[in-house]
């Protein structure tokens, strides 16, 4: 065997070791992801603050956290055949904070509500009044 063949063979072995290491890392990441997905929901319920168990309470908690006048935050709930409508009422000077630039904060709150509602198998609409 000449020197060139020896170098080629060594490169081939190095490439195979690199592939094996990457496969090992990928398998470990896959196992880690599955373990996080398989966590029981009861653990999540225990970790969640008391204020965040209901959708109405979730909206109230978020709104009180971002406004200057948290005592003026009022969330009312109306249920009809289309689902639940949550009406969020805040002080006039705090409406901009709740809506956000280009409606980003309001949209984020609505997204959280959709996720919470989907888990409960229902529909929720948020109105800021």
Secondary structure, 3 states (H helix, E strand, C coil): CCHHHHHHHHHHHHHHHHHHHHHHHHHHHHHHHHHHHCCCHHHHHHHCCHHHCCHHHHHHHHHHHHCCCHHHCEEEEEEECCEEEEEEECCHHHHHHHHCHHHHHHHHHHHHHHHHHHHHCCCEEEEEC
